[in-house]
Amino acid sequence: MSRAPWIAKVLTLYPEMFPGPLGHSLAGRGMVNNLWQLEAVQIRDFATDKHRTVDDSPFGGGAGMVMRPDVLDAALEATLSAGLAPLVMTPRGRMLNQDRVRDLAAGPGVVVLCGRFEGIDQRVIEARGLEEVSIGDYVLSGGETAALTLIDACVRLIPGVMGSEATLDEESFEEGLLEYPHFTRPADWNGRPVPDILLSGHHERIRAWRLAEARRITADRRPDLWARYCTRHGAGSH
């Protein structure tokens, strides 16, 4: 039995930003083949005044404007569907990781609210039970770029989008490690040869080399990931 298309609904002030890069390459092909669907919803359509106002000054003072809870709630009411995970992209959210991406990709889809200005009225986040998600410790101009990142990470895990599922098995984070380095032709480029082991044809030794490289790179560049990996697989997992 075929799987229903994975659905991404995005609430935004800039629907023209979508599908953007998601309409190209394998993700775009997956959309054409109805493996997943995307709907960009204009938040301003739910404003009730003639100026289509979606923000107001913050209580307590301060710079910038805050997105209104009544307008956002009306947009969410019209967009939320049973089973779709309700998310809001914000730098104060829980950091997105591959485990959460896998969970979201395995479900029916997501509804993603993209903030702008100084932020979103907290009351609508709590009233609608929105999961606050961050893609990193930095600030963007709005949630749209973060939403594109989240959706791309999910879409590539949908069966059929990437073609061969084996492509996904050894990628960064799938085993709690960063990915090993890759090489292709020419075997010697500008005096930089490919590691001999990769030319040996000995698949078991190649797998062992790749695992050792993944462990070395993870320990060097991401001690946080390395510590979790060691805890999971035994201290000093070399």
C-alpha positions as CSV (number, residue, x, y, z in Angstrom):
1,M,0.0,0.0,0.0
2,S,1.4,3.4,-1.0
3,R,2.1,6.0,1.6
4,A,0.1,9.2,1.6
5,P,2.2,12.3,0.6
6,W,4.1,13.9,3.5
7,I,2.6,17.4,4.0
8,A,4.3,20.7,4.9
9,K,2.2,23.7,5.6
10,V,4.0,27.0,6.2
11,L,2.5,30.1,7.8
12,T,4.4,33.1,6.7
13,L,4.3,36.8,5.7
14,Y,6.4,35.9,2.6
15,P,4.8,32.9,0.9
16,E,6.7,33.8,-2.3
17,M,9.8,32.4,-0.6
18,F,8.4,28.9,-1.0
19,P,9.1,26.4,-2.4
20,G,12.4,28.2,-3.1
21,P,15.2,25.6,-3.1
22,L,12.8,22.9,-2.2
23,G,11.4,23.0,-5.7
24,H,14.7,21.9,-7.2
25,S,16.8,18.7,-7.3
26,L,15.6,15.6,-5.6
27,A,13.2,17.4,-3.2
28,G,11.5,19.1,-6.2
29,R,11.3,15.8,-8.1
30,G,9.7,14.3,-5.0
31,M,7.1,17.1,-5.0
32,V,6.3,16.6,-8.7
33,N,5.9,12.8,-8.0
34,N,3.5,13.6,-5.1
35,L,5.8,12.1,-2.4
36,W,5.3,15.2,-0.5
37,Q,3.2,18.4,-0.7
38,L,3.9,22.0,0.3
39,E,1.4,24.8,1.1
40,A,2.5,28.3,1.9
41,V,-0.2,30.3,3.8
42,Q,-0.2,34.1,3.9
43,I,-0.7,35.2,7.5
44,R,-2.0,38.6,6.5
45,D,-5.1,37.0,5.0
46,F,-6.3,36.5,8.6
47,A,-5.9,40.1,9.7
48,T,-9.3,41.8,10.2
49,D,-8.5,45.5,9.6
50,K,-8.2,47.3,6.2
51,H,-4.4,47.6,6.6
52,R,-4.1,43.8,7.2
53,T,-2.1,44.5,10.4
54,V,-0.3,41.5,11.9
55,D,1.9,43.1,14.6
56,D,1.8,45.6,17.4
57,S,4.1,47.2,19.9
58,P,5.2,45.1,22.8
59,F,3.7,45.4,26.3
60,G,6.3,46.6,28.7
61,G,8.1,48.6,26.1
62,G,11.1,47.9,24.0
63,A,12.2,48.0,20.4
64,G,10.5,46.4,17.5
65,M,7.1,44.9,17.0
66,V,5.4,41.6,18.1
67,M,3.2,39.4,16.0
68,R,-0.4,39.5,17.3
69,P,-1.9,36.3,18.9
70,D,-5.4,36.8,17.4
71,V,-4.2,37.0,13.8
72,L,-1.9,34.0,14.3
73,D,-4.5,32.0,16.1
74,A,-6.9,32.5,13.2
75,A,-4.3,31.4,10.7
76,L,-3.5,28.3,12.8
77,E,-7.1,27.5,13.2
78,A,-7.5,27.4,9.4
79,T,-4.3,25.5,8.8
80,L,-3.8,22.9,11.6
81,S,-4.8,19.3,10.6
82,A,-5.0,16.2,12.6
83,G,-1.6,14.5,13.0
84,L,0.5,17.3,11.6
85,A,3.2,18.4,14.1
86,P,2.7,22.1,15.0
87,L,6.0,23.9,15.1
88,V,7.3,27.5,15.4
89,M,10.8,28.4,14.3
90,T,12.6,30.5,17.0
91,P,16.2,30.8,18.1
92,R,15.1,30.1,21.7
93,G,13.6,26.7,20.7
94,R,15.0,23.3,21.3
95,M,17.9,22.5,18.8
96,L,16.8,20.5,15.8
97,N,18.7,17.3,15.5
98,Q,18.6,14.2,13.2
99,D,16.6,12.2,15.7
100,R,13.8,14.8,15.7
101,V,14.0,15.1,11.9
102,R,13.5,11.3,11.6
103,D,10.4,11.5,13.9
104,L,8.9,14.3,11.9
105,A,9.6,12.6,8.6
106,A,8.0,9.4,9.8
107,G,4.8,11.2,10.6
108,P,2.2,12.7,8.2
109,G,3.8,16.1,8.1
110,V,4.2,19.5,9.8
111,V,2.6,22.9,10.2
112,V,5.4,25.5,10.6
113,L,4.8,29.0,11.8
114,C,7.5,31.5,10.7
115,G,8.0,34.4,13.0
116,R,9.1,37.9,12.0
117,F,9.8,41.2,13.8
118,E,10.8,40.9,17.4
119,G,8.9,37.7,17.9
120,I,5.5,36.1,18.5
121,D,3.1,36.7,21.3
122,Q,3.8,33.9,23.8
123,R,0.1,33.2,24.5
124,V,-0.6,31.8,21.0
125,I,2.4,29.5,21.3
126,E,1.2,28.1,24.6
127,A,-2.5,28.0,23.6
128,R,-1.8,26.0,20.4
129,G,0.9,23.8,21.9
130,L,3.5,24.8,19.3
131,E,6.8,23.1,19.6
132,E,9.6,25.8,19.6
133,V,12.4,24.7,17.2
134,S,15.8,26.3,16.6
135,I,18.3,25.4,13.8
136,G,21.3,27.0,15.6
137,D,22.6,29.6,18.0
138,Y,22.2,32.6,15.7
139,V,19.5,35.0,14.7
140,L,17.9,35.1,11.2
141,S,15.7,37.8,9.7
142,G,12.7,35.5,10.0
143,G,11.6,31.9,10.4
144,E,11.3,31.2,6.7
145,T,15.0,30.2,6.1
146,A,14.8,28.0,9.2
147,A,11.6,26.4,7.9
148,L,13.2,25.6,4.6
149,T,16.0,23.9,6.4
150,L,13.7,21.8,8.6
151,I,11.5,20.8,5.7
152,D,14.5,19.9,3.5
153,A,15.9,17.7,6.3
154,C,12.6,15.9,6.6
155,V,11.8,15.5,2.9
156,R,15.1,13.8,2.0
157,L,14.1,11.0,4.5
158,I,10.8,10.3,2.8
159,P,11.0,6.9,1.0
160,G,11.6,7.5,-2.7
161,V,12.9,11.0,-2.6
162,M,16.6,10.1,-2.4
163,G,16.3,7.1,-4.6
164,S,18.6,4.6,-2.8
165,E,18.0,4.4,0.9
166,A,21.6,3.2,1.3
167,T,22.6,6.8,0.5
168,L,21.3,7.8,3.9
169,D,22.8,5.1,6.0
170,E,26.3,6.5,6.5
171,E,25.5,10.2,6.5
172,S,26.5,12.5,9.4
173,F,24.5,12.0,12.6
174,E,22.8,8.7,11.4
175,E,25.1,6.8,13.8
176,G,25.8,9.7,16.1
177,L,29.0,10.6,14.2
178,L,30.0,13.1,11.6
179,E,30.5,11.6,8.2
180,Y,33.9,10.4,6.9
181,P,35.7,12.3,4.1
182,H,34.9,11.5,0.4
183,F,37.2,11.2,-2.6
184,T,36.7,10.6,-6.4
185,R,38.7,10.8,-9.6
186,P,41.5,11.8,-10.3
187,A,43.3,9.5,-7.9
188,D,46.1,12.1,-7.6
189,W,45.1,15.7,-7.8
190,N,47.7,18.5,-7.5
191,G,50.0,16.2,-5.7
192,R,47.3,15.1,-3.3
193,P,46.7,11.4,-3.6
194,V,43.6,9.5,-2.5
195,P,44.3,7.4,0.6
196,D,45.7,4.0,-0.5
197,I,43.1,2.0,1.4
198,L,40.3,3.4,-0.8
199,L,42.0,2.0,-3.9
200,S,42.6,-1.4,-2.3
201,G,39.2,-3.0,-3.1
202,H,39.2,-4.5,0.4
203,H,35.7,-3.6,1.5
204,E,36.0,-4.6,5.2
205,R,39.2,-2.5,5.6
206,I,37.6,0.4,3.8
207,R,34.6,0.2,6.1
208,A,36.9,0.2,9.1
209,W,38.9,3.1,7.8
210,R,35.7,5.1,7.2
211,L,34.5,4.4,10.7
212,A,37.8,5.4,12.2
213,E,37.8,8.6,10.2
214,A,34.2,9.4,11.3
215,R,35.2,8.9,14.9
216,R,38.4,11.0,14.6
217,I,36.5,13.9,13.0
218,T,33.7,13.8,15.5
219,A,36.0,13.7,18.5
220,D,38.0,16.6,17.0
221,R,35.1,18.9,15.8
222,R,32.1,18.0,17.9
223,P,33.1,16.9,21.4
224,D,29.5,17.0,22.5
225,L,28.5,14.4,19.9
226,W,31.6,12.4,20.7
227,A,30.7,12.3,24.4
228,R,27.2,11.0,23.6
229,Y,28.6,8.4,21.2
230,C,31.1,7.2,23.8
231,T,28.3,6.9,26.4
232,R,26.2,4.9,24.0
233,H,28.9,2.6,22.7
234,G,31.3,2.5,25.7
235,A,33.9,5.0,26.9
236,G,36.7,5.7,24.5
237,S,35.0,4.1,21.5
238,H,37.9,4.1,19.1
